[in-house]
Amino acid sequence: MRTGDAIAHHALATGQRTSATTGPGGTLHLSFTLADGTTQHFTRNRPGGPEDWRAGLQESQNGNCTFNEPVSAAWGRGLDLITSRLTGSVK
């Protein structure tokens, strides 16, 4: 989980804008726009908890990078908190 945690830490520390949406089957999608314009995406299935987040696509002007890395519950709680503020719920 080191890679997923490092990605989540960077997004939580440097993210300037966030958006959250719900996809098919109730999948939560959380996106952070970082200071350099890169967008980092995270996903979590519903129902689920903070330990179920995964770091996904990272979009930048120089190209995209696809991750499929788990995020530990410690960093997932931060993602849950932001998602709940944007959507009103993360259940």
N, CA, C and O atoms as CSV, one atom per row, in Angstrom:
chain,resi,resn,atom,element,x,y,z
A,1,MET,N,N,0.811,-1.199,0.000
A,1,MET,CA,C,0.000,0.000,0.000
A,1,MET,C,C,0.852,1.260,0.000
A,1,MET,O,O,0.308,2.364,0.031
A,2,ARG,N,N,2.121,1.129,-0.032
A,2,ARG,CA,C,2.974,2.313,0.031
A,2,ARG,C,C,2.712,3.266,-1.119
A,2,ARG,O,O,2.634,4.476,-0.910
A,3,THR,N,N,2.575,2.746,-2.325
A,3,THR,CA,C,2.348,3.632,-3.475
A,3,THR,C,C,1.003,4.327,-3.354
A,3,THR,O,O,0.922,5.542,-3.535
A,4,GLY,N,N,-0.057,3.580,-3.051
A,4,GLY,CA,C,-1.385,4.173,-2.895
A,4,GLY,C,C,-1.423,5.208,-1.789
A,4,GLY,O,O,-2.046,6.259,-1.933
A,5,ASP,N,N,-0.751,4.907,-0.678
A,5,ASP,CA,C,-0.702,5.859,0.431
A,5,ASP,C,C,0.069,7.116,0.055
A,5,ASP,O,O,-0.330,8.222,0.422
A,6,ALA,N,N,1.169,6.957,-0.672
A,6,ALA,CA,C,1.948,8.120,-1.096
A,6,ALA,C,C,1.144,9.000,-2.049
A,6,ALA,O,O,1.206,10.227,-1.966
A,7,ILE,N,N,0.393,8.378,-2.949
A,7,ILE,CA,C,-0.447,9.133,-3.881
A,7,ILE,C,C,-1.546,9.872,-3.121
A,7,ILE,O,O,-1.804,11.048,-3.380
A,8,ALA,N,N,-2.196,9.173,-2.175
A,8,ALA,CA,C,-3.257,9.803,-1.377
A,8,ALA,C,C,-2.696,10.945,-0.535
A,8,ALA,O,O,-3.307,12.011,-0.453
A,9,HIS,N,N,-1.555,10.734,0.082
A,9,HIS,CA,C,-0.929,11.786,0.892
A,9,HIS,C,C,-0.654,13.023,0.047
A,9,HIS,O,O,-0.961,14.142,0.456
A,10,HIS,N,N,-0.077,12.817,-1.131
A,10,HIS,CA,C,0.234,13.948,-2.010
A,10,HIS,C,C,-1.037,14.693,-2.419
A,10,HIS,O,O,-1.069,15.924,-2.416
A,11,ALA,N,N,-2.078,13.946,-2.768
A,11,ALA,CA,C,-3.344,14.578,-3.173
A,11,ALA,C,C,-3.969,15.352,-2.019
A,11,ALA,O,O,-4.439,16.474,-2.206
A,12,LEU,N,N,-3.976,14.761,-0.830
A,12,LEU,CA,C,-4.573,15.433,0.323
A,12,LEU,C,C,-3.768,16.667,0.726
A,12,LEU,O,O,-4.337,17.662,1.174
A,13,ALA,N,N,-2.453,16.602,0.568
A,13,ALA,CA,C,-1.591,17.717,0.989
A,13,ALA,C,C,-1.549,18.854,-0.024
A,13,ALA,O,O,-1.424,20.017,0.360
A,14,THR,N,N,-1.653,18.534,-1.315
A,14,THR,CA,C,-1.448,19.575,-2.322
A,14,THR,C,C,-2.666,19.841,-3.202
A,14,THR,O,O,-2.632,20.731,-4.052
A,15,GLY,N,N,-3.738,19.080,-3.006
A,15,GLY,CA,C,-4.929,19.283,-3.823
A,15,GLY,C,C,-5.520,20.664,-3.631
A,15,GLY,O,O,-5.658,21.143,-2.506
A,16,GLN,N,N,-5.870,21.306,-4.749
A,16,GLN,CA,C,-6.431,22.646,-4.684
A,16,GLN,C,C,-7.924,22.662,-4.969
A,16,GLN,O,O,-8.637,23.562,-4.524
A,17,ARG,N,N,-8.395,21.670,-5.710
A,17,ARG,CA,C,-9.828,21.534,-5.994
A,17,ARG,C,C,-10.165,20.051,-5.944
A,17,ARG,O,O,-9.333,19.201,-6.264
A,18,THR,N,N,-11.384,19.753,-5.544
A,18,THR,CA,C,-11.839,18.369,-5.511
A,18,THR,C,C,-13.234,18.276,-6.107
A,18,THR,O,O,-14.000,19.240,-6.106
A,19,SER,N,N,-13.538,17.101,-6.611
A,19,SER,CA,C,-14.904,16.816,-7.045
A,19,SER,C,C,-15.188,15.361,-6.738
A,19,SER,O,O,-14.291,14.518,-6.756
A,20,ALA,N,N,-16.442,15.082,-6.457
A,20,ALA,CA,C,-16.861,13.713,-6.156
A,20,ALA,C,C,-18.124,13.407,-6.945
A,20,ALA,O,O,-19.036,14.230,-7.027
A,21,THR,N,N,-18.164,12.220,-7.519
A,21,THR,CA,C,-19.338,11.757,-8.254
A,21,THR,C,C,-19.590,10.302,-7.901
A,21,THR,O,O,-18.741,9.618,-7.329
A,22,THR,N,N,-20.776,9.857,-8.258
A,22,THR,CA,C,-21.142,8.460,-8.077
A,22,THR,C,C,-21.380,7.852,-9.444
A,22,THR,O,O,-22.138,8.386,-10.254
A,23,GLY,N,N,-20.726,6.732,-9.690
A,23,GLY,CA,C,-20.849,6.067,-10.979
A,23,GLY,C,C,-21.784,4.870,-10.906
A,23,GLY,O,O,-22.482,4.679,-9.911
A,24,PRO,N,N,-21.795,4.060,-11.971
A,24,PRO,CA,C,-22.637,2.868,-12.013
A,24,PRO,C,C,-22.378,1.957,-10.809
A,24,PRO,O,O,-21.236,1.765,-10.393
A,25,GLY,N,N,-23.439,1.414,-10.274
A,25,GLY,CA,C,-23.314,0.525,-9.129
A,25,GLY,C,C,-22.972,1.228,-7.836
A,25,GLY,O,O,-22.678,0.578,-6.833
A,26,GLY,N,N,-23.008,2.551,-7.846
A,26,GLY,CA,C,-22.728,3.308,-6.633
A,26,GLY,C,C,-21.250,3.552,-6.380
A,26,GLY,O,O,-20.883,3.983,-5.286
A,27,THR,N,N,-20.398,3.293,-7.351
A,27,THR,CA,C,-18.965,3.523,-7.180
A,27,THR,C,C,-18.694,5.005,-6.964
A,27,THR,O,O,-19.146,5.853,-7.734
A,28,LEU,N,N,-17.950,5.304,-5.905
A,28,LEU,CA,C,-17.564,6.687,-5.620
A,28,LEU,C,C,-16.311,7.035,-6.417
A,28,LEU,O,O,-15.368,6.246,-6.479
A,29,HIS,N,N,-16.306,8.204,-7.019
A,29,HIS,CA,C,-15.148,8.725,-7.748
A,29,HIS,C,C,-14.778,10.059,-7.114
A,29,HIS,O,O,-15.606,10.967,-7.035
A,30,LEU,N,N,-13.541,10.174,-6.665
A,30,LEU,CA,C,-13.042,11.401,-6.060
A,30,LEU,C,C,-11.838,11.866,-6.864
A,30,LEU,O,O,-10.913,11.092,-7.105
A,31,SER,N,N,-11.847,13.127,-7.277
A,31,SER,CA,C,-10.761,13.680,-8.080
A,31,SER,C,C,-10.175,14.908,-7.395
A,31,SER,O,O,-10.896,15.751,-6.862
A,32,PHE,N,N,-8.855,14.985,-7.424
A,32,PHE,CA,C,-8.123,16.127,-6.881
A,32,PHE,C,C,-7.386,16.810,-8.017
A,32,PHE,O,O,-6.710,16.145,-8.803
A,33,THR,N,N,-7.505,18.118,-8.117
A,33,THR,CA,C,-6.656,18.886,-9.023
A,33,THR,C,C,-5.501,19.406,-8.185
A,33,THR,O,O,-5.697,20.126,-7.205
A,34,LEU,N,N,-4.293,19.028,-8.586
A,34,LEU,CA,C,-3.097,19.379,-7.831
A,34,LEU,C,C,-2.522,20.708,-8.317
A,34,LEU,O,O,-2.949,21.236,-9.344
A,35,ALA,N,N,-1.562,21.240,-7.585
A,35,ALA,CA,C,-0.997,22.566,-7.874
A,35,ALA,C,C,-0.422,22.680,-9.279
A,35,ALA,O,O,-0.464,23.757,-9.874
A,36,ASP,N,N,0.114,21.588,-9.821
A,36,ASP,CA,C,0.712,21.635,-11.164
A,36,ASP,C,C,-0.286,21.367,-12.281
A,36,ASP,O,O,0.098,21.257,-13.445
A,37,GLY,N,N,-1.579,21.260,-11.930
A,37,GLY,CA,C,-2.620,21.022,-12.922
A,37,GLY,C,C,-2.936,19.556,-13.151
A,37,GLY,O,O,-3.876,19.232,-13.876
A,38,THR,N,N,-2.170,18.673,-12.549
A,38,THR,CA,C,-2.427,17.236,-12.640
A,38,THR,C,C,-3.727,16.912,-11.914
A,38,THR,O,O,-4.037,17.515,-10.886
A,39,THR,N,N,-4.481,15.965,-12.445
A,39,THR,CA,C,-5.694,15.491,-11.774
A,39,THR,C,C,-5.467,14.051,-11.340
A,39,THR,O,O,-5.137,13.192,-12.157
A,40,GLN,N,N,-5.644,13.793,-10.050
A,40,GLN,CA,C,-5.501,12.444,-9.499
A,40,GLN,C,C,-6.879,11.922,-9.119
A,40,GLN,O,O,-7.635,12.590,-8.414
A,41,HIS,N,N,-7.195,10.722,-9.593
A,41,HIS,CA,C,-8.493,10.101,-9.351
A,41,HIS,C,C,-8.378,8.947,-8.353
A,41,HIS,O,O,-7.392,8.211,-8.333
A,42,PHE,N,N,-9.418,8.815,-7.526
A,42,PHE,CA,C,-9.550,7.710,-6.583
A,42,PHE,C,C,-10.943,7.117,-6.748
A,42,PHE,O,O,-11.879,7.825,-7.117
A,43,THR,N,N,-11.084,5.825,-6.477
A,43,THR,CA,C,-12.397,5.175,-6.532
A,43,THR,C,C,-12.596,4.304,-5.301
A,43,THR,O,O,-11.639,3.836,-4.684
A,44,ARG,N,N,-13.866,4.100,-4.960
A,44,ARG,CA,C,-14.240,3.208,-3.857
A,44,ARG,C,C,-15.631,2.681,-4.130
A,44,ARG,O,O,-16.531,3.446,-4.475
A,45,ASN,N,N,-15.817,1.373,-3.980
A,45,ASN,CA,C,-17.136,0.777,-4.151
A,45,ASN,C,C,-17.993,1.026,-2.927
A,45,ASN,O,O,-17.491,1.181,-1.814
A,46,ARG,N,N,-19.307,1.061,-3.157
A,46,ARG,CA,C,-20.279,1.122,-2.057
A,46,ARG,C,C,-20.935,-0.227,-1.953
A,46,ARG,O,O,-21.177,-0.822,-3.003
A,47,PRO,N,N,-21.241,-0.763,-0.821
A,47,PRO,CA,C,-20.789,-0.218,0.460
A,47,PRO,C,C,-19.298,-0.492,0.606
A,47,PRO,O,O,-18.746,-1.373,-0.052
A,48,GLY,N,N,-18.691,0.240,1.435
A,48,GLY,CA,C,-17.258,0.075,1.669
A,48,GLY,C,C,-16.822,1.030,2.752
A,48,GLY,O,O,-17.604,1.836,3.257
A,49,GLY,N,N,-15.574,0.923,3.092
A,49,GLY,CA,C,-15.035,1.781,4.133
A,49,GLY,C,C,-13.757,2.445,3.668
A,49,GLY,O,O,-13.389,2.339,2.498
A,50,PRO,N,N,-13.081,3.128,4.570
A,50,PRO,CA,C,-11.880,3.868,4.198
A,50,PRO,C,C,-10.761,2.974,3.661
A,50,PRO,O,O,-9.882,3.444,2.938
A,51,GLU,N,N,-10.793,1.698,4.011
A,51,GLU,CA,C,-9.773,0.766,3.538
A,51,GLU,C,C,-10.015,0.280,2.104
A,51,GLU,O,O,-9.217,-0.487,1.567
A,52,ASP,N,N,-11.108,0.723,1.488
A,52,ASP,CA,C,-11.483,0.250,0.158
A,52,ASP,C,C,-11.150,1.223,-0.975
A,52,ASP,O,O,-11.466,0.947,-2.132
A,53,TRP,N,N,-10.522,2.346,-0.664
A,53,TRP,CA,C,-10.141,3.299,-1.713
A,53,TRP,C,C,-8.987,2.749,-2.534
A,53,TRP,O,O,-8.139,2.013,-2.029
A,54,ARG,N,N,-8.972,3.119,-3.809
A,54,ARG,CA,C,-7.877,2.774,-4.713
A,54,ARG,C,C,-7.460,4.024,-5.469
A,54,ARG,O,O,-8.300,4.790,-5.941
A,55,ALA,N,N,-6.151,4.220,-5.579
A,55,ALA,CA,C,-5.619,5.315,-6.403
A,55,ALA,C,C,-5.697,4.860,-7.852
A,55,ALA,O,O,-5.268,3.756,-8.186
A,56,GLY,N,N,-6.244,5.711,-8.708
A,56,GLY,CA,C,-6.430,5.353,-10.110
A,56,GLY,C,C,-5.707,6.291,-11.046
A,56,GLY,O,O,-4.566,6.684,-10.803
A,57,LEU,N,N,-6.379,6.640,-12.105
A,57,LEU,CA,C,-5.796,7.437,-13.184
A,57,LEU,C,C,-5.234,8.768,-12.681
A,57,LEU,O,O,-5.847,9.454,-11.863
A,58,GLN,N,N,-4.056,9.108,-13.192
A,58,GLN,CA,C,-3.462,10.423,-12.957
A,58,GLN,C,C,-3.298,11.085,-14.328
A,58,GLN,O,O,-2.578,10.585,-15.192
A,59,GLU,N,N,-3.977,12.211,-14.506
A,59,GLU,CA,C,-3.967,12.919,-15.790
A,59,GLU,C,C,-3.096,14.171,-15.679
A,59,GLU,O,O,-3.219,14.948,-14.732
A,60,SER,N,N,-2.213,14.350,-16.666
A,60,SER,CA,C,-1.395,15.566,-16.688
A,60,SER,C,C,-1.170,16.000,-18.125
A,60,SER,O,O,-1.474,15.260,-19.061
A,61,GLN,N,N,-0.640,17.197,-18.296
A,61,GLN,CA,C,-0.342,17.716,-19.632
A,61,GLN,C,C,0.715,16.876,-20.332
A,61,GLN,O,O,0.752,16.829,-21.562
A,62,ASN,N,N,1.568,16.216,-19.572
A,62,ASN,CA,C,2.663,15.430,-20.139
A,62,ASN,C,C,2.274,13.986,-20.404
A,62,ASN,O,O,3.103,13.203,-20.867
A,63,GLY,N,N,1.038,13.617,-20.121
A,63,GLY,CA,C,0.582,12.246,-20.333
A,63,GLY,C,C,-0.132,11.721,-19.107
A,63,GLY,O,O,-0.129,12.343,-18.045
A,64,ASN,N,N,-0.736,10.578,-19.278
A,64,ASN,CA,C,-1.500,9.970,-18.196
A,64,ASN,C,C,-0.753,8.764,-17.644
A,64,ASN,O,O,0.060,8.146,-18.332
A,65,CYS,N,N,-1.043,8.449,-16.403
A,65,CYS,CA,C,-0.477,7.277,-15.751
A,65,CYS,C,C,-1.622,6.572,-15.035
A,65,CYS,O,O,-2.357,7.183,-14.259
A,66,THR,N,N,-1.761,5.294,-15.303
A,66,THR,CA,C,-2.842,4.542,-14.679
A,66,THR,C,C,-2.305,3.738,-13.503
A,66,THR,O,O,-1.390,2.927,-13.648
A,67,PHE,N,N,-2.888,3.979,-12.345
A,67,PHE,CA,C,-2.570,3.231,-11.134
A,67,PHE,C,C,-3.784,2.381,-10.778
A,67,PHE,O,O,-4.908,2.686,-11.177
A,68,ASN,N,N,-3.551,1.344,-10.047
A,68,ASN,CA,C,-4.605,0.550,-9.431
A,68,ASN,C,C,-4.048,0.099,-8.083
A,68,ASN,O,O,-3.855,-1.089,-7.828
A,69,GLU,N,N,-3.796,1.096,-7.230
A,69,GLU,CA,C,-3.098,0.864,-5.975
A,69,GLU,C,C,-4.035,1.045,-4.783
A,69,GLU,O,O,-4.773,2.028,-4.718
A,70,PRO,N,N,-4.009,0.102,-3.839
A,70,PRO,CA,C,-4.837,0.256,-2.642
A,70,PRO,C,C,-4.333,1.397,-1.766
A,70,PRO,O,O,-3.143,1.709,-1.732
A,71,VAL,N,N,-5.269,1.999,-1.068
A,71,VAL,CA,C,-4.973,3.061,-0.097
A,71,VAL,C,C,-5.355,2.512,1.272
A,71,VAL,O,O,-6.446,1.964,1.434
A,72,SER,N,N,-4.478,2.649,2.254
A,72,SER,CA,C,-4.772,2.126,3.593
A,72,SER,C,C,-5.892,2.928,4.250
A,72,SER,O,O,-6.202,4.048,3.841
A,73,ALA,N,N,-6.487,2.331,5.272
A,73,ALA,CA,C,-7.586,2.987,5.990
A,73,ALA,C,C,-7.150,4.325,6.574
A,73,ALA,O,O,-7.953,5.255,6.651
A,74,ALA,N,N,-5.890,4.435,6.986
A,74,ALA,CA,C,-5.410,5.690,7.578
A,74,ALA,C,C,-5.552,6.848,6.601
A,74,ALA,O,O,-5.987,7.930,6.995
A,75,TRP,N,N,-5.194,6.647,5.333
A,75,TRP,CA,C,-5.331,7.704,4.321
A,75,TRP,C,C,-6.728,7.705,3.730
A,75,TRP,O,O,-7.213,8.750,3.296
A,76,GLY,N,N,-7.376,6.564,3.705
A,76,GLY,CA,C,-8.746,6.468,3.203
A,76,GLY,C,C,-9.730,7.278,4.033
A,76,GLY,O,O,-10.728,7.770,3.507
A,77,ARG,N,N,-9.459,7.420,5.323
A,77,ARG,CA,C,-10.340,8.248,6.167
A,77,ARG,C,C,-10.339,9.698,5.686
A,77,ARG,O,O,-11.377,10.359,5.705
A,78,GLY,N,N,-9.195,10.187,5.261
A,78,GLY,CA,C,-9.129,11.548,4.708
A,78,GLY,C,C,-9.928,11.664,3.418
A,78,GLY,O,O,-10.621,12.657,3.201
A,79,LEU,N,N,-9.831,10.642,2.555
A,79,LEU,CA,C,-10.613,10.631,1.314
A,79,LEU,C,C,-12.105,10.564,1.631
A,79,LEU,O,O,-12.910,11.238,0.987
A,80,ASP,N,N,-12.479,9.738,2.638
A,80,ASP,CA,C,-13.882,9.663,3.061
A,80,ASP,C,C,-14.387,11.011,3.557
A,80,ASP,O,O,-15.497,11.424,3.221
A,81,LEU,N,N,-13.579,11.691,4.350
A,81,LEU,CA,C,-13.986,12.986,4.907
A,81,LEU,C,C,-14.254,13.996,3.797
A,81,LEU,O,O,-15.264,14.698,3.830
A,82,ILE,N,N,-13.377,14.072,2.834
A,82,ILE,CA,C,-13.579,15.018,1.734
A,82,ILE,C,C,-14.801,14.621,0.913
A,82,ILE,O,O,-15.601,15.477,0.534
A,83,THR,N,N,-14.945,13.340,0.641
A,83,THR,CA,C,-16.112,12.881,-0.135
A,83,THR,C,C,-17.403,13.190,0.604
A,83,THR,O,O,-18.373,13.623,-0.017
A,84,SER,N,N,-17.439,12.978,1.915
A,84,SER,CA,C,-18.666,13.250,2.666
A,84,SER,C,C,-19.002,14.734,2.666
A,84,SER,O,O,-20.179,15.097,2.668
A,85,ARG,N,N,-17.999,15.590,2.665
A,85,ARG,CA,C,-18.256,17.027,2.605
A,85,ARG,C,C,-18.794,17.452,1.234
A,85,ARG,O,O,-19.578,18.395,1.130
A,86,LEU,N,N,-18.367,16.750,0.198
A,86,LEU,CA,C,-18.816,17.082,-1.153
A,86,LEU,C,C,-20.179,16.477,-1.489
A,86,LEU,O,O,-20.958,17.073,-2.232
A,87,THR,N,N,-20.466,15.293,-0.943
A,87,THR,CA,C,-21.690,14.580,-1.309
A,87,THR,C,C,-22.703,14.487,-0.177
A,87,THR,O,O,-23.872,14.192,-0.424
A,88,GLY,N,N,-22.280,14.731,1.050
A,88,GLY,CA,C,-23.171,14.578,2.187
A,88,GLY,C,C,-23.147,13.195,2.794
A,88,GLY,O,O,-23.703,12.987,3.873
A,89,SER,N,N,-22.504,12.225,2.114
A,89,SER,CA,C,-22.465,10.864,2.627
A,89,SER,C,C,-21.425,10.061,1.867
A,89,SER,O,O,-21.121,10.374,0.716
A,90,VAL,N,N,-20.876,9.028,2.495
A,90,VAL,CA,C,-19.961,8.127,1.803
A,90,VAL,C,C,-20.370,6.668,1.991
A,90,VAL,O,O,-19.597,5.773,1.649
A,91,LYS,N,N,-21.545,6.408,2.517
A,91,LYS,CA,C,-21.964,5.023,2.775
A,91,LYS,C,C,-21.963,4.180,1.541
A,91,LYS,O,O,-22.292,2.995,1.603
